[in-house]
């Protein structure tokens, strides 16, 4: 009998080939701890710190908001895995994997994340500055909310947003991750 | 009452792959059981978003597996037993390619579910009725209405 793993892997491969793999996910290693990466055919749709977010909750959320056709299928996450490895080893400054913005509702929050995506490697902006770039100069606090809901951290670099006055501010995966990311980009 | 959201399909594979393979292994030679396993889960995946309700997913998978086992027996004998002959309405169904399935996604929910269960999973109208809690006649009407919409859309 063919092993069950081989059989289910065959289902995953055929699902992708037949256009039935709406959301592929894989666990990825990083210096910040294990990550869950998810991608649609359009691009990377979710990166989740597994230390901060429950894996099953994250998958259930993807099933509810995108499509229940969610399968563990690491091949689609290979480009993201490669770029993350390069980024963390200092060999990459900009991510080139396409991002699927489906989990971000249009409006101020999306404009904040789009402005954030344009901040170059090694730079930081204040919450007020990204709020202003998103069209609401007084919206620093709301910008913080939008950044906290960033579905694709690291690739959409919300760690590059800090409070005015030199402090580090918050980070969804824990502030020590933000410190590590900013440290990596300074060196 | 709100119905539970459909779990990620991965959870179905995790929970039921072993049982489905065992079910098929008891009915088919090894190589056929492997093929039928893949056919079962791909048919289920095709129809899954249209299901709309997360009840008795195990029973639903085993019903599809039973259908796939019958298909293999029929192919092996190269003759269709009468009770497994296609039901009226199935013979003149359109060609089920990816473009057609995209049109199915735009159908009203009950029609979409009935079509997916009928043509992706090969369920009978009685089995569709058992799954969605409606009557056999309603399942038949939903499939008929869906097919006439699709035919109109596909007409040159």
Interface residues (C-beta under 8 A of the other chain):
Chain A: X1 X2 X4 X7 X8 X10 X11 X14 X15 X18 X19 X20 X22 X23 X25 X59 X60 X62 X63 X64 X67 X68 X69 X70 X71 X72
Chain B: X5 X6 X7 X8 X9 X10 X11 X13 X17 X18 X21 X25 X30 X33 X34 X37 X38 X41 X42 X45 X46 X48 X49 X98
